[in-house]
C-alpha cells in the first residue's frame, strides 16, 4: 500500500513537471495584420527558448485590446492606438496599458490585375469607399462597377482606414471580410474588386495590382514600397504595465537586430 502511494505521488510530480514545461508562457491576441509576423517572431524566439511556449491568435485589434482589458491575454497586437474609452475601461479593471511599437506598416490598395487604373488620390479613394463613386469609368477607367472589400469593425485596419481616408462612414455595400488574406483572395478573382491590406500581405504582385497613391492631385503618386507613401502606420503591442520576465524578453527579441530582420523579411518595415 505504501509503495503504491509513493508511486502515485512520484507519478503526479512527473505529470506536473511535464505540464509546466509545456505551459503557455505568453498569450498574444489581436491584429490580423500582425498575426503572421508575430507568429514568425514567436517561432524564432521559441527556438532559442525551447522550454517556453507562445500562443498567437488573430481576430482583429479590437479583439486583442478587449482581451487585454479583461486579463485574457498578455500581449494585445494592435494596428492602431488604443482609444480613450478603451484605456478608461482598462484602468477601471486595474489594467495599465503600455504600448510598444515593433514595426511599421504601409496600407496597400489592391485591385484585380486587369483593371486599367494604376493610381488614385487619397480623396478619390475616400469617395470610392464612401460609395460616392461606384463605377471605374468615373475615374477614367473601364465601365465596370466597383466591388468594395474591407475588414470588420473589430479590425484596427478598418478603423485606421476610416479615420485616415474616409473621414466618414463606409458604404453599406462594402463586403466586410474577417481576415486580411480573405480580401486578397477575393480581389484576385473579382475584376471589379478593390481592397486595402497590410503591405506584408502582398506576396505576389502578379495576382493583384498595387495602386499608387497621392496625398492630393498636386502630389506625386507613390507606391507603398517607396518612402513618402501616404498610408504608413505603426504596429503596436500593448501589455499590462511595463513588460517583465518572459514577456520583456520576447519584446526585446522583437526589437533586436534579428527580430527587426524578420519584420523586414515578412514585408513590413523595421523601427530601427
C-alpha positions as CSV (number, residue, x, y, z in Angstrom):
1,X,0.0,0.0,0.0
2,X,2.8,2.4,0.9
3,X,4.7,1.5,-2.2
4,X,1.6,2.2,-4.3
5,X,1.0,5.5,-2.6
6,X,4.6,6.5,-3.1
7,X,4.4,5.6,-6.8
8,X,1.3,7.7,-7.3
9,X,2.9,10.7,-5.6
10,X,6.0,10.4,-7.9
11,X,3.9,9.9,-11.0
12,X,1.9,13.1,-10.1
13,X,5.1,15.1,-9.6
14,X,6.3,13.8,-13.0
15,X,3.0,14.9,-14.7
16,X,3.1,18.3,-13.1
17,X,6.6,18.8,-14.3
18,X,5.6,17.9,-17.8
19,X,2.7,20.3,-17.7
20,X,5.0,23.1,-16.5
21,X,7.4,22.5,-19.4
22,X,4.5,22.7,-21.9
23,X,2.7,25.7,-20.3
24,X,1.8,28.7,-22.4
25,X,4.2,31.3,-21.1
26,X,2.9,34.1,-23.3
27,X,-0.6,34.7,-24.7
28,X,-0.8,37.0,-27.7
29,X,-4.0,38.0,-29.4
30,X,-5.3,40.7,-31.8
31,X,-4.4,42.3,-35.1
32,X,-4.9,40.2,-38.2
33,X,-2.3,42.4,-39.9
34,X,0.3,41.4,-37.3
35,X,-0.7,37.8,-36.7
36,X,1.6,36.1,-39.3
37,X,4.5,38.4,-38.4
38,X,4.2,37.8,-34.7
39,X,3.8,34.0,-35.2
40,X,7.1,34.0,-37.1
41,X,8.8,36.0,-34.4
42,X,7.4,33.7,-31.8
43,X,8.7,30.6,-33.6
44,X,12.2,32.0,-33.8
45,X,12.1,33.1,-30.1
46,X,10.9,29.6,-29.0
47,X,13.8,28.0,-31.0
48,X,16.1,30.0,-28.7
49,X,14.0,29.3,-25.6
50,X,12.6,25.7,-26.0
51,X,11.1,25.5,-22.5
52,X,8.7,28.3,-23.3
53,X,5.6,28.3,-25.5
54,X,3.7,31.2,-27.1
55,X,0.1,31.2,-28.3
56,X,-0.6,33.7,-31.1
57,X,-4.1,34.2,-32.4
58,X,-5.8,36.9,-34.5
59,X,-9.3,38.2,-34.6
60,X,-8.6,41.9,-35.0
61,X,-7.1,44.7,-33.0
62,X,-10.3,45.3,-31.1
63,X,-10.4,41.6,-30.0
64,X,-6.8,41.8,-28.7
65,X,-7.4,45.1,-26.8
66,X,-10.6,43.7,-25.3
67,X,-8.7,40.6,-24.2
68,X,-6.1,42.7,-22.5
69,X,-8.7,44.8,-20.7
70,X,-10.3,41.5,-19.4
71,X,-6.9,39.9,-18.5
72,X,-7.3,37.3,-21.2
73,X,-4.1,37.9,-23.0
74,X,-0.5,39.0,-22.0
75,X,0.1,41.0,-25.2
76,X,-2.5,42.7,-27.4
77,X,-1.5,43.1,-31.0
78,X,-2.9,46.3,-32.5
79,X,-2.5,48.1,-35.8
80,X,-4.0,51.2,-34.2
81,X,-3.6,53.1,-30.9
82,X,-6.0,52.3,-28.1
83,X,-9.0,54.6,-27.9
84,X,-9.5,56.8,-24.8
85,X,-12.6,54.8,-23.9
86,X,-10.6,51.5,-24.1
87,X,-7.9,53.0,-21.8
88,X,-10.6,54.1,-19.4
89,X,-12.1,50.6,-19.3
90,X,-8.7,49.1,-18.8
91,X,-7.9,51.3,-15.9
92,X,-11.3,50.5,-14.3
93,X,-10.3,46.8,-14.5
94,X,-6.9,47.5,-12.9
95,X,-5.1,47.2,-16.2
96,X,-2.4,49.8,-17.1
97,X,-1.9,49.6,-20.9
98,X,1.7,50.2,-22.1
99,X,2.4,50.4,-25.8
100,X,5.5,49.1,-27.7
101,X,6.0,49.9,-31.4
102,X,7.8,47.0,-33.0
103,X,7.3,47.6,-36.7
104,X,5.8,49.8,-39.4
105,X,3.2,49.0,-42.0
106,X,2.0,50.7,-45.2
107,X,-1.6,50.1,-46.1
108,X,-1.6,48.9,-49.7
109,X,-4.6,49.4,-52.0
110,X,-5.1,46.4,-54.3
111,X,-7.3,45.7,-57.4
112,X,-7.7,42.9,-59.9
113,X,-4.5,42.8,-62.1
114,X,-6.6,43.5,-65.3
115,X,-8.0,46.8,-64.0
116,X,-6.8,49.7,-66.2
117,X,-6.3,52.1,-63.3
118,X,-2.9,52.3,-61.6
119,X,-3.2,55.4,-59.4
120,X,-5.6,57.2,-57.1
121,X,-5.6,60.2,-54.8
122,X,-6.5,59.7,-51.2
123,X,-9.6,61.9,-51.8
124,X,-10.7,59.6,-54.7
125,X,-10.1,56.5,-52.5
126,X,-12.3,58.1,-49.8
127,X,-15.1,58.7,-52.3
128,X,-14.9,55.1,-53.5
129,X,-15.2,53.7,-50.0
130,X,-17.9,56.1,-49.0
131,X,-19.9,54.9,-52.0
132,X,-19.8,58.2,-53.9
133,X,-18.0,56.6,-56.8
134,X,-19.5,53.3,-57.8
135,X,-18.1,52.7,-61.4
136,X,-14.5,52.9,-62.5
137,X,-15.5,55.0,-65.6
138,X,-15.8,57.9,-63.1
139,X,-12.1,57.6,-62.6
140,X,-11.2,57.4,-66.3
141,X,-11.2,53.6,-66.2
142,X,-13.5,50.9,-67.8
143,X,-17.3,50.8,-67.5
144,X,-17.2,48.4,-64.6
145,X,-19.0,48.5,-61.2
146,X,-16.8,48.8,-58.1
147,X,-16.8,46.0,-55.6
148,X,-15.6,47.1,-52.2
149,X,-13.7,44.8,-49.9
150,X,-12.7,45.8,-46.3
151,X,-12.4,44.5,-42.8
152,X,-14.9,44.2,-39.9
153,X,-15.3,46.9,-37.3
154,X,-13.1,44.8,-34.8
155,X,-10.2,45.4,-37.1
156,X,-7.6,48.2,-36.4
157,X,-7.2,48.5,-40.2
158,X,-10.9,49.1,-40.6
159,X,-10.7,52.0,-38.0
160,X,-7.4,53.4,-39.4
161,X,-8.7,53.5,-42.9
162,X,-12.0,55.1,-41.9
163,X,-10.2,57.8,-39.9
164,X,-7.4,58.5,-42.3
165,X,-9.1,58.1,-45.7
166,X,-12.9,58.2,-45.4
167,X,-13.3,60.7,-42.5
168,X,-16.9,59.4,-42.5
169,X,-18.7,56.1,-42.7
170,X,-18.1,53.2,-45.1
171,X,-20.5,52.5,-47.9
172,X,-23.2,49.9,-46.7
173,X,-22.2,48.0,-49.9
174,X,-18.7,47.2,-48.7
175,X,-18.1,43.5,-48.1
176,X,-16.6,43.1,-44.7
177,X,-14.1,40.3,-44.5
178,X,-13.0,38.6,-41.3
179,X,-9.3,38.4,-42.3
180,X,-6.9,40.3,-44.5
181,X,-6.0,37.3,-46.5
182,X,-9.7,36.9,-47.5
183,X,-9.5,40.4,-49.1
184,X,-6.5,39.4,-51.2
185,X,-8.2,36.2,-52.3
186,X,-11.5,38.0,-53.2
187,X,-9.8,40.7,-55.2
188,X,-7.7,38.2,-57.1
189,X,-10.8,36.8,-58.8
190,X,-13.1,39.9,-58.9
191,X,-12.4,42.1,-61.9
192,X,-14.2,45.0,-60.2
193,X,-12.7,44.4,-56.7
194,X,-10.7,46.8,-54.6
195,X,-9.4,46.3,-51.2
196,X,-6.9,47.5,-48.5
197,X,-4.3,45.3,-46.9
198,X,-1.2,45.5,-44.8
199,X,1.9,45.6,-47.0
200,X,3.1,42.3,-45.5
201,X,0.2,40.5,-47.3
202,X,1.5,41.5,-50.8
203,X,3.4,38.4,-51.6
204,X,2.8,38.1,-55.3
205,X,2.1,41.3,-57.3
206,X,1.2,39.2,-60.4
207,X,-2.0,38.1,-58.7
208,X,-3.2,41.6,-57.6
209,X,-2.4,45.1,-58.8
210,X,-1.0,47.5,-56.1
211,X,-2.3,51.0,-56.7
212,X,-0.1,54.1,-56.3
213,X,-1.5,56.8,-54.1
214,X,-1.1,60.6,-53.9
215,X,-2.0,62.9,-51.0
216,X,-3.7,65.2,-53.5
217,X,-3.8,65.9,-57.2
218,X,-0.8,68.2,-56.9
219,X,1.3,65.5,-55.1
220,X,3.3,62.7,-56.7
221,X,1.8,59.2,-56.9
222,X,3.8,56.9,-54.7
223,X,4.0,53.1,-54.4
224,X,3.7,51.6,-50.9
225,X,7.2,50.3,-51.5
226,X,8.5,53.8,-51.6
227,X,9.2,56.4,-48.9
228,X,6.6,59.1,-48.5
229,X,3.7,56.8,-49.0
230,X,0.5,58.5,-47.6
231,X,-0.8,55.5,-45.6
232,X,2.0,54.5,-43.2
233,X,1.2,53.4,-39.7
234,X,2.9,51.9,-36.6
235,X,2.3,48.4,-35.4
236,X,1.7,48.2,-31.6
237,X,1.8,45.7,-28.9
238,X,0.0,46.5,-25.6
239,X,0.9,45.0,-22.2
240,X,-0.4,45.4,-18.7
241,X,2.2,47.8,-17.3
242,X,5.9,47.7,-18.3
243,X,6.7,44.2,-19.7
244,X,8.8,42.0,-17.5
245,X,10.1,38.4,-17.3
246,X,9.3,36.2,-20.4
247,X,7.2,39.0,-22.0
248,X,10.0,41.5,-21.7
249,X,12.5,39.0,-23.2
250,X,10.2,38.4,-26.1
251,X,9.6,42.1,-26.9
252,X,13.3,42.7,-26.6
253,X,13.9,40.0,-29.1
254,X,11.4,41.6,-31.5
255,X,13.3,44.8,-31.3
256,X,16.7,43.2,-31.6
257,X,18.6,43.2,-34.9
258,X,17.5,39.6,-35.5
259,X,13.9,40.4,-34.7
260,X,13.8,43.5,-36.9
261,X,15.3,41.5,-39.8
262,X,12.3,39.2,-39.5
263,X,10.0,42.2,-39.6
264,X,11.6,43.2,-42.9
265,X,11.5,39.6,-44.3
266,X,7.8,39.5,-43.7
267,X,7.3,42.6,-45.8
268,X,6.9,45.2,-43.1
269,X,9.4,47.9,-42.1
270,X,11.7,47.9,-39.0
271,X,11.6,50.6,-36.4
272,X,15.3,50.8,-36.1
